Amino acid sequence: MTGGRLLVCGAPDRDARLLAAGLAAPGRRTGAFSPLTALELSCDALPDVAVVPLFDSTPETCARLLDRWRGRPLHAVFLARADFAPPEPPEGETLRLLAGLDARGVAAVLDLLAERDARDRTACRAEAWRDAFVAGFPGFIVACDPRLRVAFANAPVARRAGGDPVGKPCHLVLHGRDAPCPWCPRELAEAGQSVAMEIQSPLDGRFFSMTSSMLHLPGSEPLLFTLCYDITDRNMALSRLKVLNRDLERRVGERTDTLARQAEDLAEANERLRELDALKSGFLATVTHDLRTPLTSVLGFAKLTRRDFLKDFMPFSEVSDVLRRRGARIADNLAIIEAEGARLTRLVNDFLDLSKIESGRLAWNDRVVDPSEVARAAIDAVGGEYEQNQAMALVVDMPPGLPPVRLDPDRLMQVLVNLLTNAVRHTGEGEVILSARQLPHRRLELRVSDTGPGIPPEERERIFDKFHQAGRGDTTDAENRGTGLGLAICKHIVERYGGSIRAEDRVPRGTAFVVELPVWTGGDGGAEPPTDMRPSPDPLLS
């Protein structure tokens, strides 16, 4: 696209500078140059419109300028006399002769040329886009006339046909068929539809996605425009994916059946375990219940025999050292029988309580109680053990006005007695602190802290398991050896009322057992709280 080449002969405007100024417009730069300057000036430095006076020049000078500016997007306006003979323009150039045209007329011609250039640029861009689309589309682009002859095709179609396909039947070019394709969508496209389908070409067996519609060009008969894209690889991938999905579904089904059978086996095994556990609990409850009577007799007669022996027989052993030593040994043996009988009785009682809790046969006498009163009862129950050890101190920190709780007071007392007894047995010397406080979210905390050797971190969860005793071995003093069931019973009782129990480190040494219980809020249809909610006495030191 080049600019206009205008030769204005005999025009009223002879001053090139004034004419250039009159031709200036928004977006259009103008300039006036002498022929010599125009020949020497770089083409890149020229404006949009160059006005060159040729009044004193020959036609050869004009020809040289036309040749120099050949192919350049430049509007050249040559001013000459009326008798100026126009030269022959170079090949590809056009020199328009405008005789007697003034500046206004020249400006109008330049405007027309600008509109032409704008249309040419738009057409060039559209053609560039079309060429880019046709060249970049990897499939087939075909336009067929009403006689099913190829009117246009891109390069892939030519390669498929082995030559120029224009004028040949489209069914022969694309599919190697001698007759029109049975799936040809021309009738539907002529009805105004845009048809999309998938086909398998009989030429090579490959699959194509095809979209067709009518193309109406000015001055031309309607063409069937078709885009074909090879989807064979996609279909093969989808086919493989379907096979993989079916295989996956089969494996998932097999695995699901296997898991279902295993779940049934586990359910049966779990049911058998529950039955065995029920039998075990029932057996333990029966055995422990039947052991209580003979144990009571053994313990009672051991105490009675030791008391009578010390009172009635030991005085007579003073006559002989042999008798005195034998008497002392018999008394010690009776004391051992008494202590072990008491320990066995505690074990039987713990067994019986735990089996009743696990089997659901334990009676729970729930009511609204003051935790301070239950704590005082627990202190009275364990007071004897603390009085026997002069190196131990029991500190009670029960603030007044603790909120009530709804539970079985005997069971809460059993929890506190267990914790206080464990503390005095494993501490040896120092202090045990029983404290209470109200927590946020309507919770009550009861804490039993000691100054004993502490519990290793890895043992703090296991100590609530049945028969587990942290840091205990066969060398443990028999007097302090427990049953291993007390903390398990405590956990069952506390969790039954929606609470929790845990063991914590006590700084600088020792262990703290923390019990958290929900505060009674007047729900669950419980009885009214005690009317005598007197403040607890000041903390006691003993």
C-alpha positions as CSV (number, residue, x, y, z in Angstrom):
1,M,0.0,0.0,0.0
2,T,1.5,3.3,-1.2
3,G,0.4,6.9,-0.9
4,G,-1.0,9.0,-3.7
5,R,1.2,10.7,-6.3
6,L,-0.4,13.9,-7.5
7,L,0.8,16.3,-10.3
8,V,-1.0,19.7,-10.0
9,C,-0.4,21.7,-13.1
10,G,-1.4,25.3,-13.5
11,A,-2.8,25.5,-10.0
12,P,-3.4,29.0,-8.4
13,D,-1.3,28.0,-5.4
14,R,2.4,28.4,-6.4
15,D,3.9,28.8,-3.0
16,A,4.8,25.2,-1.8
17,R,5.1,26.3,1.9
18,L,1.6,27.9,2.0
19,L,0.1,24.9,0.2
20,A,1.7,22.5,2.7
21,A,0.4,24.5,5.6
22,G,-3.1,24.5,4.0
23,L,-3.0,20.7,3.6
24,A,-2.2,20.0,7.2
25,A,-4.9,18.2,9.2
26,P,-5.2,16.3,12.5
27,G,-3.1,13.1,12.2
28,R,-1.5,14.3,8.9
29,R,1.9,15.9,8.8
30,T,2.9,18.0,5.8
31,G,6.1,19.6,4.6
32,A,7.5,21.5,1.5
33,F,10.8,20.6,0.0
34,S,12.8,21.7,-3.0
35,P,13.5,19.0,-5.6
36,L,17.2,18.9,-4.6
37,T,16.4,18.6,-0.9
38,A,13.7,15.9,-1.6
39,L,16.3,13.8,-3.5
40,E,18.8,14.1,-0.7
41,L,16.5,13.7,2.3
42,S,16.2,10.3,3.9
43,C,12.9,8.6,3.2
44,D,12.4,7.9,6.9
45,A,12.5,11.7,7.6
46,L,9.7,12.6,5.2
47,P,6.2,13.6,6.6
48,D,2.9,12.2,5.5
49,V,2.5,14.7,2.7
50,A,5.5,16.1,0.8
51,V,4.9,19.2,-1.4
52,V,7.6,19.6,-4.1
53,P,7.6,22.6,-6.6
54,L,8.8,21.7,-10.1
55,F,8.4,25.1,-11.8
56,D,12.1,25.2,-12.6
57,S,12.6,21.4,-13.0
58,T,12.4,19.0,-15.9
59,P,10.2,15.9,-16.1
60,E,13.3,13.8,-15.4
61,T,13.5,15.3,-11.9
62,C,9.9,14.2,-11.2
63,A,10.7,10.7,-12.6
64,R,13.7,10.5,-10.2
65,L,11.6,11.4,-7.2
66,L,8.9,8.9,-8.2
67,D,11.5,6.2,-8.5
68,R,13.1,7.2,-5.1
69,W,9.8,7.1,-3.3
70,R,8.5,3.9,-5.0
71,G,6.6,1.7,-2.6
72,R,6.7,4.3,0.2
73,P,3.5,5.2,2.1
74,L,3.9,8.8,1.2
75,H,1.5,11.3,-0.4
76,A,3.6,13.4,-2.9
77,V,2.1,16.6,-4.4
78,F,4.1,18.0,-7.3
79,L,3.4,21.7,-8.4
80,A,4.2,22.5,-12.0
81,R,3.3,24.9,-14.8
82,A,0.3,24.2,-17.0
83,D,2.4,23.1,-19.9
84,F,4.5,20.6,-17.8
85,A,4.8,17.3,-19.5
86,P,4.2,14.5,-17.0
87,P,6.9,11.8,-17.0
88,E,6.2,8.0,-17.3
89,P,5.9,6.7,-13.7
90,P,7.9,3.7,-12.6
91,E,6.4,0.2,-12.7
92,G,3.8,-0.2,-9.9
93,E,3.3,3.6,-9.4
94,T,0.4,5.8,-10.6
95,L,0.8,9.6,-11.2
96,R,-2.6,11.4,-11.1
97,L,-2.8,14.6,-13.1
98,L,-4.9,17.3,-11.4
99,A,-4.9,20.4,-13.6
100,G,-5.7,23.8,-12.0
101,L,-6.7,22.3,-8.6
102,D,-6.5,24.6,-5.7
103,A,-5.4,23.8,-2.1
104,R,-9.0,23.0,-1.1
105,G,-9.4,20.5,-3.9
106,V,-6.0,18.9,-3.2
107,A,-7.0,18.5,0.5
108,A,-10.2,16.7,-0.6
109,V,-8.2,14.3,-2.8
110,L,-5.9,13.6,0.1
111,D,-8.9,12.9,2.4
112,L,-10.3,10.4,-0.2
113,L,-6.9,8.7,-0.4
114,A,-6.8,8.5,3.4
115,E,-10.2,6.7,3.4
116,R,-9.0,4.4,0.7
117,D,-5.8,3.6,2.7
118,A,-7.9,2.9,5.9
119,R,-10.1,0.5,4.0
120,D,-7.0,-1.2,2.5
121,R,-5.5,-1.5,6.0
122,T,-8.7,-3.1,7.3
123,A,-8.8,-5.5,4.4
124,C,-5.1,-6.3,4.8
125,R,-5.7,-7.1,8.5
126,A,-8.7,-9.2,7.8
127,E,-6.8,-11.1,5.1
128,A,-3.9,-11.5,7.5
129,W,-6.2,-13.0,10.1
130,R,-7.8,-15.3,7.5
131,D,-4.4,-16.4,6.3
132,A,-3.2,-17.0,9.9
133,F,-6.3,-19.0,10.7
134,V,-6.1,-21.1,7.6
135,A,-2.4,-21.7,8.1
136,G,-2.6,-22.4,11.8
137,F,-5.7,-24.7,11.9
138,P,-4.4,-28.2,12.1
139,G,-7.5,-29.8,10.6
140,F,-9.3,-29.6,7.3
141,I,-11.0,-26.5,6.0
142,V,-13.2,-27.0,3.0
143,A,-15.8,-24.9,1.1
144,C,-18.0,-26.8,-1.4
145,D,-20.3,-25.4,-4.0
146,P,-23.9,-26.8,-4.5
147,R,-22.5,-29.4,-6.9
148,L,-20.3,-30.7,-4.0
149,R,-17.1,-29.5,-5.8
150,V,-14.3,-28.0,-3.7
151,A,-14.1,-24.2,-4.0
152,F,-11.5,-23.6,-1.3
153,A,-9.3,-25.9,0.8
154,N,-6.4,-25.4,3.1
155,A,-3.0,-27.1,2.9
156,P,-3.8,-30.2,4.9
157,V,-6.7,-31.0,2.5
158,A,-4.3,-30.6,-0.5
159,R,-1.9,-33.0,1.2
160,R,-4.7,-35.5,1.8
161,A,-5.8,-35.3,-1.8
162,G,-2.3,-35.5,-3.1
163,G,-2.6,-32.3,-5.1
164,D,-4.8,-29.2,-5.7
165,P,-8.3,-30.3,-4.6
166,V,-10.2,-27.3,-6.0
167,G,-12.9,-28.4,-8.5
168,K,-12.8,-32.0,-7.3
169,P,-15.7,-33.7,-5.4
170,C,-15.4,-33.1,-1.7
171,H,-16.3,-36.7,-0.8
172,L,-13.5,-38.0,-3.1
173,V,-10.9,-35.5,-1.7
174,L,-11.7,-36.1,2.0
175,H,-12.9,-39.7,2.2
176,G,-12.0,-41.4,-1.1
177,R,-15.6,-42.0,-1.9
178,D,-17.0,-42.0,-5.4
179,A,-20.5,-41.1,-4.2
180,P,-21.6,-38.3,-1.8
181,C,-21.3,-39.1,1.9
182,P,-24.5,-40.4,3.6
183,W,-23.8,-38.1,6.5
184,C,-23.4,-34.9,4.4
185,P,-25.1,-32.1,6.3
186,R,-25.8,-29.8,3.3
187,E,-29.6,-30.0,3.6
188,L,-29.6,-29.1,7.3
189,A,-27.0,-26.3,6.7
190,E,-29.2,-24.9,3.9
191,A,-32.1,-24.8,6.3
192,G,-30.0,-22.4,8.5
193,Q,-28.6,-24.9,11.0
194,S,-25.0,-25.2,12.1
195,V,-24.4,-28.9,12.2
196,A,-21.8,-30.6,14.4
197,M,-21.1,-34.3,14.3
198,E,-18.4,-37.0,14.7
199,I,-17.6,-39.3,11.7
200,Q,-15.2,-42.0,10.9
201,S,-13.6,-41.6,7.5
202,P,-13.7,-44.7,5.3
203,L,-10.4,-43.5,3.7
204,D,-8.2,-44.2,6.7
205,G,-10.6,-45.2,9.5
206,R,-9.7,-42.1,11.5
207,F,-12.3,-40.2,13.6
208,F,-13.1,-36.5,12.9
209,S,-15.2,-33.9,14.6
210,M,-17.0,-32.0,11.9
211,T,-18.8,-28.6,12.0
212,S,-20.6,-27.3,8.9
213,S,-22.7,-24.2,8.0
214,M,-23.5,-22.2,4.9
215,L,-21.1,-19.5,3.7
216,H,-22.7,-16.6,1.7
217,L,-20.2,-14.5,-0.2
218,P,-21.1,-11.4,-2.2
219,G,-21.6,-12.2,-5.9
220,S,-21.1,-15.9,-5.3
221,E,-23.4,-18.9,-4.9
222,P,-23.7,-20.3,-1.3
223,L,-20.9,-22.5,-0.2
224,L,-21.0,-25.3,2.4
225,F,-18.2,-24.4,4.8
226,T,-16.8,-27.3,6.9
227,L,-14.2,-27.6,9.6
228,C,-12.8,-31.1,10.3
229,Y,-10.6,-31.9,13.3
230,D,-8.9,-35.2,13.9
231,I,-10.1,-36.7,17.2
232,T,-8.8,-40.2,16.8
233,D,-6.2,-39.9,19.5
234,R,-8.7,-38.3,21.9
235,N,-11.2,-41.1,21.2
236,M,-8.5,-43.7,21.8
237,A,-7.6,-42.0,25.1
238,L,-11.2,-41.9,26.1
239,S,-11.5,-45.6,25.2
240,R,-8.5,-46.4,27.3
241,L,-9.9,-44.3,30.1
242,K,-13.2,-46.2,30.0
243,V,-11.3,-49.5,30.1
244,L,-9.3,-48.2,33.1
245,N,-12.5,-46.9,34.8
246,R,-14.2,-50.3,34.3
247,D,-11.1,-52.0,35.7
248,L,-11.0,-49.6,38.6
249,E,-14.7,-50.1,39.3
250,R,-14.2,-53.8,39.2
251,R,-11.2,-53.6,41.6
252,V,-13.1,-51.2,43.9
253,G,-16.1,-53.6,43.9
254,E,-13.9,-56.5,44.7
255,R,-12.1,-54.5,47.4
256,T,-15.5,-53.3,48.8
257,D,-16.7,-56.9,48.9
258,T,-13.6,-58.0,50.7
259,L,-13.9,-55.1,53.2
260,A,-17.5,-55.9,53.7
261,R,-16.7,-59.6,54.5
262,Q,-13.9,-58.4,56.8
263,A,-16.2,-56.0,58.5
264,E,-18.7,-58.8,59.0
265,D,-15.9,-61.0,60.4
266,L,-14.8,-58.2,62.7
267,A,-18.4,-57.6,63.8
268,E,-18.8,-61.3,64.6
269,A,-15.4,-61.3,66.4
270,N,-16.4,-58.1,68.3
271,E,-19.7,-59.7,69.3
272,R,-17.9,-62.8,70.6
273,L,-15.5,-60.5,72.5
274,R,-18.4,-58.7,74.0
275,E,-20.0,-62.0,75.0
276,L,-16.6,-63.1,76.5
277,D,-16.2,-59.8,78.3
278,A,-19.7,-60.1,79.7
279,L,-18.9,-63.7,80.8
280,K,-15.7,-62.4,82.3
281,S,-17.4,-59.6,84.2
282,G,-20.1,-61.9,85.4
283,F,-17.5,-64.5,86.5
284,L,-15.4,-61.9,88.3
285,A,-18.5,-60.5,90.0
286,T,-19.5,-63.9,91.2
287,V,-16.0,-65.0,92.3
288,T,-15.3,-61.7,94.1
289,H,-18.7,-61.7,95.8
290,D,-18.2,-65.3,97.0
291,L,-14.7,-64.5,98.2
292,R,-15.9,-61.7,100.5
293,T,-17.5,-63.9,103.1
294,P,-14.5,-66.3,103.7
295,L,-12.1,-63.4,103.5
296,T,-14.0,-61.5,106.1
297,S,-13.8,-64.6,108.3
298,V,-10.1,-65.1,107.7
299,L,-9.4,-61.4,108.4
300,G,-11.6,-61.4,111.5
301,F,-10.1,-64.6,113.0
302,A,-6.6,-63.4,112.2
303,K,-7.2,-60.2,114.2
304,L,-8.9,-62.1,117.0
305,T,-6.1,-64.7,117.2
306,R,-3.3,-62.1,117.2
307,R,-5.0,-60.1,119.9
308,D,-5.7,-63.1,122.2
309,F,-2.2,-64.4,121.5
310,L,-0.5,-61.1,122.5
311,K,-2.8,-60.8,125.6
312,D,-3.0,-64.4,127.0
313,F,0.2,-66.2,125.8
314,M,2.9,-63.7,125.2
315,P,3.3,-62.8,128.9
316,F,4.3,-66.5,129.6
317,S,7.1,-66.3,127.0
318,E,9.2,-64.1,129.3
319,V,10.4,-67.2,131.1
320,S,12.5,-68.3,128.1
321,D,14.3,-66.6,125.3
322,V,13.3,-69.4,122.9
323,L,9.6,-68.9,123.8
324,R,9.9,-65.2,123.5
325,R,11.4,-65.4,120.0
326,R,8.9,-67.9,118.8
327,G,6.0,-65.9,120.2
328,A,7.3,-62.7,118.5
329,R,7.6,-64.7,115.2
330,I,4.0,-66.0,115.6
331,A,2.7,-62.5,116.3
332,D,4.5,-61.1,113.2
333,N,3.1,-63.9,111.1
334,L,-0.4,-63.2,112.3
335,A,0.2,-59.5,111.5
336,I,1.3,-60.4,108.0
337,I,-1.8,-62.6,107.6
338,E,-3.9,-59.6,108.8
339,A,-2.3,-57.1,106.4
340,E,-2.4,-59.4,103.4
341,G,-6.0,-60.3,104.2
342,A,-6.9,-56.6,104.3
343,R,-5.1,-56.1,100.9
344,L,-6.9,-59.1,99.4
345,T,-10.2,-57.7,100.7
346,R,-9.5,-54.3,99.0
347,L,-8.7,-56.2,95.8
348,V,-11.9,-58.2,96.0
349,N,-13.9,-55.0,96.7
350,D,-12.3,-53.2,93.8
351,F,-12.9,-56.2,91.5
352,L,-16.5,-56.2,92.6
353,D,-17.0,-52.5,92.1
354,L,-15.3,-52.5,88.7
355,S,-17.2,-55.5,87.4
356,K,-20.5,-53.9,88.5
357,I,-19.6,-50.6,86.8
358,E,-18.6,-52.4,83.5
359,S,-21.7,-54.6,83.5
360,G,-24.1,-51.8,84.4
361,R,-25.3,-53.4,87.6
362,L,-24.0,-50.8,90.0
363,A,-26.6,-48.8,91.7
364,W,-26.2,-45.0,91.2
365,N,-27.9,-42.9,93.8
366,D,-27.6,-39.5,92.1
367,R,-28.6,-36.3,93.9
368,V,-27.5,-32.7,94.1
369,V,-24.7,-32.5,96.6
370,D,-22.3,-29.9,98.0
371,P,-18.8,-31.0,96.9
372,S,-17.3,-29.5,100.1
373,E,-19.4,-31.9,102.3
374,V,-18.2,-34.9,100.2
375,A,-14.6,-33.7,100.5
376,R,-14.9,-33.4,104.3
377,A,-16.3,-37.0,104.5
378,A,-13.4,-38.3,102.4
379,I,-10.9,-36.5,104.6
380,D,-12.4,-38.1,107.7
381,A,-12.2,-41.5,106.0
382,V,-8.4,-41.3,105.3
383,G,-7.5,-39.3,108.4
384,G,-6.2,-42.4,110.2
385,E,-3.6,-43.1,107.5
386,Y,-2.2,-39.5,107.7
387,E,-2.2,-39.6,111.5
388,Q,-0.1,-42.7,111.5
389,N,2.6,-41.0,109.4
390,Q,4.0,-38.0,111.3
391,A,6.1,-36.9,108.3
392,M,3.0,-36.3,106.2
393,A,0.7,-33.2,106.2
394,L,-2.7,-33.0,104.7
395,V,-3.6,-29.5,103.5
396,V,-7.2,-28.8,102.6
397,D,-8.0,-25.7,100.4
398,M,-11.8,-25.6,99.9
399,P,-13.1,-22.1,99.2
400,P,-16.6,-21.2,100.3
401,G,-19.5,-21.1,98.0
402,L,-18.5,-23.9,95.6
403,P,-21.3,-24.7,93.1
404,P,-23.3,-27.9,93.6
405,V,-22.9,-31.1,91.5
406,R,-25.4,-33.8,90.7
407,L,-24.0,-37.3,91.3
408,D,-23.8,-40.2,93.7
409,P,-22.0,-38.7,96.7
410,D,-20.7,-42.2,97.7
411,R,-19.0,-42.6,94.3
412,L,-17.4,-39.1,94.4
413,M,-16.2,-39.9,97.9
414,Q,-14.7,-43.2,96.6
415,V,-12.8,-41.2,93.9
416,L,-11.4,-38.7,96.5
417,V,-10.5,-41.5,99.0
418,N,-8.7,-43.4,96.3
419,L,-6.7,-40.4,95.3
420,L,-5.9,-39.3,98.8
421,T,-4.9,-42.9,99.8
422,N,-2.6,-43.2,96.8
423,A,-1.0,-39.9,97.6
424,V,-0.1,-40.8,101.2
425,R,1.1,-44.3,100.3
426,H,3.5,-43.1,97.5
427,T,4.7,-39.8,99.0
428,G,6.3,-41.1,102.2
429,E,7.0,-37.6,103.6
430,G,6.0,-34.1,102.7
431,E,2.4,-32.9,102.0
432,V,-0.7,-33.7,100.2
433,I,-3.1,-30.9,99.1
434,L,-6.8,-31.3,98.4
435,S,-8.1,-28.2,96.6
436,A,-11.1,-27.2,94.7
437,R,-12.1,-24.2,92.4
438,Q,-14.8,-23.2,90.0
439,L,-13.7,-23.2,86.3
440,P,-15.3,-21.3,83.3
441,H,-18.0,-23.0,81.2
442,R,-19.7,-24.4,84.3
443,R,-17.0,-26.8,85.4
444,L,-15.7,-27.7,88.9
445,E,-12.1,-28.8,89.5
446,L,-11.0,-31.0,92.3
447,R,-7.2,-31.4,92.6
448,V,-5.1,-33.8,94.8
449,S,-1.4,-32.9,94.7
450,D,1.5,-34.6,96.4
451,T,5.2,-34.2,96.8
452,G,6.1,-37.8,95.9
453,P,8.5,-39.1,93.2
454,G,6.2,-38.2,90.4
455,I,5.0,-40.2,87.4
456,P,7.0,-40.4,84.1
457,P,5.2,-38.7,81.1
458,E,4.8,-41.9,79.2
459,E,3.0,-43.5,82.1
460,R,0.4,-40.7,82.7
461,E,-2.2,-42.2,80.4
462,R,-1.6,-45.8,81.2
463,I,-2.0,-45.4,84.9
464,F,-5.8,-45.3,84.4
465,D,-5.7,-48.8,82.8
466,K,-6.7,-51.8,84.8
467,F,-3.9,-53.4,86.8
468,H,-1.3,-50.9,85.6
469,Q,0.9,-49.4,88.3
470,A,3.4,-46.8,87.2
471,G,7.0,-47.3,88.2
472,R,6.1,-50.3,90.4
473,G,7.9,-53.6,90.5
474,D,8.3,-56.7,92.6
475,T,10.6,-54.9,95.0
476,T,7.8,-52.5,96.0
477,D,7.1,-52.5,99.7
478,A,4.1,-54.8,100.3
479,E,2.5,-52.4,102.7
480,N,2.2,-49.8,99.9
481,R,1.3,-52.1,97.0
482,G,-2.2,-51.5,95.6
483,T,-4.5,-53.4,93.4
484,G,-4.0,-51.5,90.2
485,L,-7.8,-50.9,89.9
486,G,-8.4,-47.8,92.0
487,L,-7.6,-45.3,89.2
488,A,-9.5,-47.3,86.6
489,I,-12.6,-47.1,88.9
490,C,-12.0,-43.4,89.4
491,K,-12.0,-42.9,85.6
492,H,-15.2,-44.9,85.1
493,I,-17.0,-42.9,87.8
494,V,-15.8,-39.5,86.7
495,E,-16.5,-40.1,83.0
496,R,-20.0,-41.5,83.8
497,Y,-20.9,-38.0,85.0
498,G,-19.4,-36.3,81.9
499,G,-16.2,-35.3,83.6
500,S,-12.5,-36.1,83.1
501,I,-9.5,-37.1,85.2
502,R,-5.8,-36.6,84.4
503,A,-2.4,-36.6,86.0
504,E,-0.1,-33.6,85.8
505,D,3.4,-32.7,87.0
506,R,3.6,-30.7,90.2
507,V,6.3,-28.1,90.5
508,P,9.0,-28.5,91.9
509,R,8.2,-32.2,92.3
510,G,5.3,-34.6,92.7
511,T,2.1,-35.4,90.9
512,A,-1.3,-33.7,90.8
513,F,-4.5,-35.6,89.9
514,V,-7.1,-33.3,88.5
515,V,-10.8,-34.2,88.4
516,E,-13.2,-31.9,86.3
517,L,-16.9,-32.3,86.8
518,P,-19.9,-30.4,85.2
519,V,-21.7,-28.0,87.6
520,W,-25.4,-28.7,88.3
521,T,-27.5,-26.1,86.6
522,G,-31.0,-27.2,87.6
523,G,-31.7,-29.5,84.7
524,D,-32.0,-33.3,84.2
525,G,-35.0,-33.3,86.5
526,G,-32.8,-33.4,89.6
527,A,-33.7,-32.5,93.1
528,E,-33.3,-29.0,94.4
529,P,-29.9,-28.1,95.7
530,P,-29.4,-28.4,99.5
531,T,-30.9,-25.4,101.3
532,D,-28.1,-25.5,103.9
533,M,-25.2,-24.4,101.6
534,R,-23.1,-23.0,104.4
535,P,-19.6,-21.8,103.6
536,S,-16.9,-24.3,104.2
537,P,-14.7,-23.6,107.2
538,D,-11.3,-22.1,106.7
539,P,-8.6,-24.3,105.1
540,L,-7.4,-26.9,107.5
541,L,-3.8,-27.9,108.2
542,S,-3.2,-31.3,109.8
